[in-house]
Amino acid sequence: MDKEERYHFIQGNSLEVKWDKQIDFLFIDSGHAYDLTLKEMDKYLPFVVEKGIVCMHDTGEFNNVFFDCRKAMLDYVGKNPVWNYRTLSNQNGLSILRRKI
């Protein structure tokens, strides 16, 4: 991936990293607390472009261990109707969100 100019690896605390660029694809799989997940979504999802994709791990509807991740995702999507989502609930679950506009 080092030669791919569209890929940028950033190491750091997700809430402390400065971010001001558009995002085509975002993968969220960090901490599993409700507040952290919601803060990450509040910070980064406004930068996702129209028809951009966000994948979120540990959001399965039958997984009680990471219930807070799913609840944060559902709360965010409920307040921001520009998102469609589908959850694949195998193992820990993976949700795929797509920005409508």
C-alpha positions in Angstrom: 0.0 0.0 0.0 3.0 2.3 0.3 2.8 3.1 -3.4 -0.9 3.8 -3.4 -1.2 7.6 -3.2 -4.9 7.4 -2.0 -4.0 5.3 1.0 -2.7 7.1 4.1 -1.8 5.2 7.2 -2.2 7.3 10.4 -1.3 6.0 13.8 -2.7 7.8 16.8 -5.7 8.3 19.0 -8.8 8.4 16.7 -10.2 11.4 18.5 -7.0 13.4 18.7 -5.9 13.0 15.0 -6.6 16.2 13.0 -8.8 15.4 10.0 -10.1 17.7 7.2 -10.0 15.5 4.1 -12.9 13.9 2.2 -13.3 10.1 2.8 -14.4 7.6 0.2 -14.1 4.5 2.4 -13.8 4.3 6.2 -13.4 1.3 8.4 -14.2 1.6 12.1 -13.0 -1.1 14.5 -11.5 0.6 17.5 -12.8 0.6 21.0 -16.2 -0.8 21.7 -17.7 1.7 24.1 -20.8 3.6 23.1 -19.4 7.1 23.7 -16.2 6.4 21.7 -18.0 4.9 18.8 -20.5 7.8 18.6 -17.7 10.4 18.9 -15.7 8.7 16.1 -18.8 8.7 13.9 -19.5 12.4 14.8 -15.9 13.3 13.9 -15.3 11.3 10.7 -18.7 10.6 9.0 -19.3 14.2 8.0 -16.3 13.9 5.7 -17.6 10.8 3.9 -18.4 11.7 0.3 -21.8 11.1 -1.4 -22.2 7.4 -2.0 -19.1 6.8 0.2 -18.9 3.6 2.3 -18.3 3.1 6.0 -17.8 -0.4 7.4 -18.1 -0.9 11.1 -17.0 -4.1 12.9 -18.7 -5.6 16.0 -22.2 -4.3 15.2 -24.0 -7.6 14.9 -27.6 -7.6 16.0 -27.2 -10.9 17.9 -23.9 -10.1 19.5 -24.4 -8.9 23.1 -20.7 -8.5 23.8 -20.4 -5.4 21.6 -24.0 -4.2 21.9 -22.7 -0.6 22.6 -21.1 -0.4 19.1 -24.4 -1.3 17.4 -26.4 1.0 19.6 -24.1 3.9 18.8 -24.4 3.2 15.1 -28.2 3.0 15.2 -28.4 6.2 17.2 -26.2 8.0 14.8 -28.0 6.7 11.7 -31.3 7.6 13.3 -30.3 11.2 13.8 -28.6 11.4 10.3 -31.0 10.1 7.7 -28.4 10.5 4.9 -27.2 7.0 5.7 -28.5 3.6 4.5 -27.0 0.5 6.3 -27.1 -3.2 6.2 -25.7 -5.5 8.9 -24.1 -8.9 8.3 -24.7 -10.5 11.7 -22.3 -13.5 11.4 -19.8 -13.8 14.2 -19.4 -10.3 15.7 -21.1 -8.6 12.8 -20.2 -6.1 10.2 -22.3 -3.1 9.2 -22.0 -1.4 5.9 -23.2 2.2 5.7 -23.6 4.1 2.5 -24.0 7.8 2.3 -27.1 8.7 0.2 -26.2 12.4 -0.3 
